[in-house]
Each structure stands twice: as structure tokens, then as C-alpha cells.
Amino acid sequence: MENSLTKDIVVNISDKVTIVEVSKATQKFQSEIYLKKNINGTPYEINLKSFLGLITLQLRNGDHLNIRTVGEDCVEAMADVAGYLSQS
């Protein structure tokens, strides 16, 4: 059975961090990393490693997201992604 984690966060991205940087930083993980967001009542889930998917989500500070990581290094991937997307 493959390891997986899920976590709900509220997006709080620093002006200094772009979503492209977040996506590039996740390329080092073996795990798949998914972001899920409701847009006008419809849930959308994208692979964070996909630039096209990121454009679809149009992330903004204050958005509620569900992060799901699946794979051997899912704990490390979750920590990195949650850290990037919910900076204080």
C-alpha cells in the first residue's frame, strides 16, 4: 500500500514566492502532490507539478486548499508544500 497524507490549509503566499517556484521546488519529490480547490462550487484537483493545472486553480491568498501527497516521500513533500503555500 502506498503512503499518503492530506491536509487542509489556507493559502498565504509571500509576495516574494511565485507559484512557479513552488512547482519547481516540488520536482525533487518522488511523491505525487495534488492540490484541490472549490471554484464556484465545483471541486478541481490538479497535480502541483503541472504548470497548466496551477493556472487553472488561480491561487490567491485566503483560498482554502486540500493538499494530498502520495508516495514514498509524502511526509517531506507535504511539509514543503504546506510551508510554501501557508507562509506566515
LINUR-V216427 format. One record per backbone hydrogen bond with DSSP energy under -0.5 kcal/mol. CO is the residue of the C=O (numbers start at 1). NH is the residue of the N-H. If there is no record, write none. Layout:
{{CO;NH} {CO;NH}}
This chain:
{{3;71} {5;69} {7;67} {9;65} {11;62} {12;87} {14;17} {16;18} {18;22} {19;23} {20;24} {21;25} {22;26} {23;27} {24;27} {25;28} {26;29} {32;70} {33;48} {34;68} {35;46} {36;66} {37;39} {37;44} {38;40} {39;42} {41;43} {42;39} {44;37} {46;35} {46;48} {47;50} {49;51} {50;54} {51;55} {52;56} {53;57} {54;58} {60;63} {63;11} {63;65} {65;9} {66;36} {67;7} {68;34} {69;5} {70;32} {71;74} {73;77} {74;78} {75;79} {76;80} {77;81} {78;82} {79;83} {80;84} {81;85} {82;86} {84;87} {85;12}}
